[in-house]
């Protein structure tokens, strides 16, 4: 019975239910794109000596470009080059053989050529089949058929898709991987671009999702898991509020005394209005004292250095209502030791790795007693 259920479920819908707004957006966009192509055919019925008209595969291109614009199969290179190369392949096949096997040969070779050119586009197979089913006009036009009407109409449709998607808040063309985005993925996930690409190839998903979007999805999933792990605990609930701090003009000698007296690991540097300007670690005091022994300008004057001079720049802070789970990557992977928690422009507290570890142990104790 279970096997039967699995077999039946394979034929049921697998796409999630779309929002009404997204369905209308895609529908209206495709109608607009095909409408623009229709206007071009009406305004310019001939491009030189060749007839310019709509071709059926443009409907399939419109589905991809307007309904799933993030798909690698829908990108401008895939759409334009895929259709053009498929048309050229069909012309080549028909010039050698016209018969019952020409449709199969045209479609099969078109897929091969598109994949080799990294321009796989499903409507390209339809372009090749359309040409093979009606070879007369195609052979009469020759290779020019690939450019008019196929190439010109496809470029017109893709141009409309770029404009429409951008105006309606969709990213199109595709998010191309850039050095900064690769570094961001590596920081957030610990996985560089080449490893994300290897995952896509391992599961044969390279044609369905790009590396950048995969990184974004994994990072979002990781963030959600972290939020659930801490049950929505906010930074305000675990941050250290009663801070021992110094002013920018405080001498490092006074700062050292505070470290020794309070047994703390860091000193925030704030002004009279509690605006956060930096932080001092014990290592910064030691480094300043050591440098004073080798810098002739500081010999005998280490106490004249101030907290503002040796403080580390204020790291990117967070807010009091931020879920603690969102800080895990910064503290564990990026190597950040202290995260300032801000309430507007003022410092409300700080969170360290120790605070998160205490929260983790608290969660373990609750689960053990439950």
C-alpha positions in Angstrom: 0.0 0.0 0.0 2.8 2.3 0.9 4.5 1.6 -2.4 1.3 2.3 -4.2 0.9 5.6 -2.4 4.4 6.6 -3.4 3.8 5.8 -7.0 0.5 7.8 -7.0 2.1 10.8 -5.2 4.7 11.0 -7.9 2.0 12.2 -10.3 0.5 14.7 -8.0 1.5 18.5 -8.0 4.9 19.2 -6.5 5.0 22.9 -6.9 4.0 24.9 -3.9 0.8 26.9 -4.1 1.7 30.4 -5.4 0.5 33.6 -3.9 -2.2 35.3 -5.9 0.0 38.4 -6.3 2.8 36.4 -7.8 0.5 34.5 -10.1 -1.0 37.7 -11.4 2.5 39.3 -11.7 3.8 36.4 -13.8 0.6 36.3 -15.9 0.5 40.0 -16.6 4.3 40.1 -17.3 4.1 37.3 -19.9 1.1 39.0 -21.6 3.1 42.2 -21.7 6.2 40.5 -23.1 4.3 38.7 -25.9 2.3 41.9 -26.5 5.6 43.8 -27.1 6.7 41.1 -29.6 3.3 41.3 -31.3 3.6 45.1 -31.7 7.1 44.7 -33.1 5.8 42.1 -35.7 2.9 44.5 -36.6 5.2 47.6 -36.8 8.0 45.7 -38.7 6.5 42.8 -40.6 9.7 42.3 -42.5 13.3 42.6 -41.4 15.0 43.1 -44.7 13.9 40.3 -46.9 12.8 38.0 -44.0 9.3 37.9 -42.5 9.1 38.9 -38.8 6.4 37.1 -36.9 5.7 35.5 -33.6 6.9 31.9 -33.1 5.2 29.4 -30.7 8.3 28.7 -28.6 8.3 32.3 -27.4 5.3 31.3 -25.2 7.6 28.8 -23.3 10.3 31.4 -23.0 7.8 33.8 -21.5 6.9 31.2 -18.9 10.5 31.0 -17.8 11.4 34.7 -18.0 8.3 35.9 -16.1 7.3 33.1 -13.8 10.7 31.7 -12.7 13.1 34.5 -13.5 15.7 33.2 -11.0 16.1 29.9 -12.9 19.4 29.5 -14.8 17.3 28.2 -17.7 15.6 31.6 -17.9 18.6 33.8 -18.1 19.3 36.1 -21.1 22.3 34.0 -22.3 20.3 30.8 -22.0 17.2 32.2 -23.7 18.8 34.1 -26.5 21.7 31.9 -27.4 19.7 28.7 -26.6 17.0 29.7 -29.2 19.5 30.9 -31.7 21.7 27.9 -31.5 18.8 25.5 -31.6 17.5 27.2 -34.8 21.0 27.0 -36.4 21.2 23.3 -35.5 17.8 22.6 -37.0 18.9 24.4 -40.2 22.1 22.4 -40.4 20.1 19.1 -39.9 17.5 20.0 -42.5 20.2 21.0 -45.0 21.5 17.5 -44.8 18.4 15.4 -44.3 14.6 16.1 -44.5 12.6 13.2 -43.5 10.8 11.4 -40.7 13.9 11.4 -38.5 14.8 15.0 -38.9 12.6 16.3 -36.0 14.3 13.8 -33.6 17.8 14.7 -34.9 17.1 18.4 -34.7 15.9 18.3 -31.1 18.5 15.9 -29.9 21.4 17.8 -31.4 20.0 21.2 -30.3 20.1 20.0 -26.7 23.7 18.8 -27.1 24.7 22.2 -28.6 22.9 24.2 -26.0 24.5 22.2 -23.1 28.0 22.6 -24.6 27.4 26.3 -25.0 26.1 26.5 -21.4 22.9 27.9 -22.9 20.3 25.3 -22.1 16.8 26.7 -22.6 13.8 24.3 -22.9 12.0 26.4 -25.6 15.1 25.9 -27.7 14.0 22.3 -28.2 10.7 23.6 -29.4 12.4 26.0 -31.8 14.3 23.0 -33.3 11.1 20.9 -33.5 9.1 23.7 -35.1 11.7 24.2 -37.8 11.9 20.4 -38.5 8.1 20.1 -38.8 7.9 22.9 -41.4 11.2 22.7 -43.2 10.2 24.7 -46.3 10.4 28.3 -45.0 13.3 27.4 -42.8 15.4 26.1 -45.7 14.4 29.0 -47.8 15.6 31.5 -45.1 18.7 29.4 -44.3 20.9 30.4 -41.3 19.2 33.8 -41.3 16.2 32.0 -39.7 18.1 31.7 -36.5 18.4 35.5 -36.3 15.1 36.6 -37.8 12.6 35.9 -36.4 14.1 33.6 -33.7 16.9 35.8 -32.4 15.3 39.2 -32.8 12.0 38.1 -31.2 13.7 36.4 -28.3 15.8 39.5 -27.6 12.7 41.6 -27.7 10.9 39.3 -25.2 14.0 39.2 -22.9 14.3 42.9 -23.0 10.7 43.2 -21.9 11.3 40.6 -19.2 14.3 42.5 -17.8 12.3 45.8 -17.6 9.1 44.2 -16.2 10.9 42.1 -13.6 13.0 45.0 -12.3 9.9 47.2 -12.1 8.0 44.6 -10.1 10.8 43.8 -7.6 12.3 40.6 -9.1 16.0 40.1 -9.7 16.5 39.5 -13.4 18.9 38.8 -14.9 20.3 36.2 -12.6 22.4 37.0 -9.5 25.9 36.4 -11.0 28.5 35.2 -8.5 30.9 38.0 -7.6 34.0 38.0 -5.4 32.2 39.9 -2.6 29.2 37.6 -2.7 31.6 34.6 -2.6 33.3 36.0 0.4 29.9 36.6 2.0 28.8 33.1 1.4 32.1 31.7 2.8 31.7 33.9 5.9 28.1 33.1 6.6 28.2 29.4 5.8 31.8 28.4 6.0 31.4 27.2 2.4 33.1 29.0 -0.5 31.6 29.3 -4.0 33.4 26.3 -5.4 32.0 24.0 -2.7 28.5 25.4 -3.2 28.8 24.7 -6.9 30.0 21.2 -6.2 26.9 20.6 -4.1 24.7 21.7 -7.0 26.6 19.3 -9.4 26.4 16.5 -6.9 22.6 16.6 -6.8 22.3 17.6 -10.5 20.7 20.9 -9.6 23.0 23.3 -11.5 20.3 24.0 -14.1 17.7 24.7 -11.4 19.4 27.1 -9.0 22.5 29.3 -9.1 25.3 29.3 -6.6 24.4 32.8 -5.1 20.8 31.9 -4.6 21.8 28.5 -3.0 24.1 30.4 -0.6 21.2 32.8 0.3 18.8 29.9 0.9 21.3 28.0 3.0 22.2 31.0 5.0 18.5 31.8 5.6 17.8 28.2 6.6 20.8 28.2 9.0 19.5 31.4 10.5 16.1 30.0 11.1 17.5 26.9 12.7 19.6 29.1 15.0 16.6 31.1 16.0 14.6 28.0 16.8 17.6 26.7 18.7 17.4 29.6 21.1 13.6 29.8 21.2 13.5 33.4 20.1 15.7 34.7 23.0 16.6 38.3 22.2 19.9 40.0 22.8 18.3 42.2 25.6 17.7 39.0 27.6 21.3 37.8 27.8 23.4 40.9 27.3 25.6 42.4 30.0 24.0 45.7 31.0 26.1 47.0 34.0 29.2 47.7 32.0 32.5 48.9 33.2 33.5 51.5 30.6 36.0 54.2 29.9 36.0 57.6 28.2 38.1 58.3 25.1 40.4 60.5 27.2 41.0 57.8 29.9 44.7 56.9 30.2 45.7 53.3 29.5 47.2 53.1 33.0 43.7 53.7 34.4 42.2 51.2 32.0 44.7 48.6 33.1 43.7 49.2 36.7 40.0 48.6 35.7 40.9 45.3 34.0 42.8 44.1 37.2 40.1 45.3 39.6 37.0 43.9 37.9 38.5 40.8 36.2 36.9 41.7 32.9 38.1 41.0 29.4 36.9 44.1 27.6 36.3 47.8 28.2 33.8 49.7 26.0 34.8 53.2 25.1 31.9 55.6 25.3 31.4 59.3 25.6 29.4 61.3 28.1 26.2 60.5 26.1 27.0 56.8 26.1 27.7 56.8 22.4 29.9 53.8 21.6 33.2 54.6 19.8 35.3 51.4 20.3 36.4 48.7 22.6 39.6 47.8 24.4 40.7 44.2 25.1 43.5 43.2 27.5 45.7 42.4 24.5 45.4 46.0 23.4 46.8 47.3 26.7 49.7 44.8 26.5 50.4 45.7 22.9 50.4 49.4 23.7 52.9 48.9 26.6 55.1 46.7 24.4 55.1 49.2 21.5 56.1 52.0 23.8 59.4 50.2 24.5 60.4 50.2 20.9 58.9 53.5 19.7 61.2 56.4 20.6 58.3 58.8 20.6 56.6 56.8 23.4 59.6 55.7 25.6 58.8 56.7 29.1 55.4 57.9 28.2 53.1 54.8 27.9 50.7 56.3 30.5 50.1 59.3 28.3 48.3 57.0 25.7 44.6 57.2 26.0 41.8 54.7 25.6 40.6 56.5 22.5 44.0 56.1 20.9 44.3 52.3 21.4 40.6 51.3 21.1 39.5 49.0 18.4 37.0 50.6 16.0 33.4 49.9 16.9 32.3 46.6 15.3 29.0 46.3 13.6 26.5 46.3 16.4 23.1 44.7 16.9 19.9 45.8 18.5 18.3 44.8 21.8 15.4 43.0 20.0 17.6 41.0 17.7 17.3 37.2 18.2 20.5 35.7 19.7 20.6 33.1 17.0 21.5 35.7 14.4 24.8 36.3 16.2 26.0 32.7 16.1 27.8 33.0 12.8 29.6 36.2 13.8 30.8 34.8 17.1 31.6 31.3 16.0 32.7 31.6 12.3 33.8 35.2 11.8 35.9 35.2 15.0 34.1 38.2 16.6 34.7 38.3 20.3 32.3 41.0 21.4 29.1 42.3 19.8 27.9 45.7 21.0 24.1 45.9 21.6 22.7 49.3 20.7 19.6 51.1 21.7 19.5 53.8 19.0 22.9 55.6 19.0 23.7 54.5 22.6 25.3 51.4 23.9 22.9 49.3 25.9 25.1 46.3 26.6 27.5 43.8 25.1 27.3 40.1 24.2 30.3 37.8 24.3 30.8 34.2 23.5 30.5 33.4 27.2 27.0 34.8 27.2 25.9 32.5 24.4 27.6 29.5 26.0 25.7 30.1 29.2 22.5 30.3 27.3 23.3 27.0 25.6 24.0 25.3 28.9 20.8 26.7 30.3 18.9 25.2 27.5 20.5 21.8 28.1 19.5 21.9 31.8 15.9 22.7 30.9 15.7 19.8 28.4 17.3 17.4 30.9 14.8 18.3 33.6 11.8 18.3 31.3 
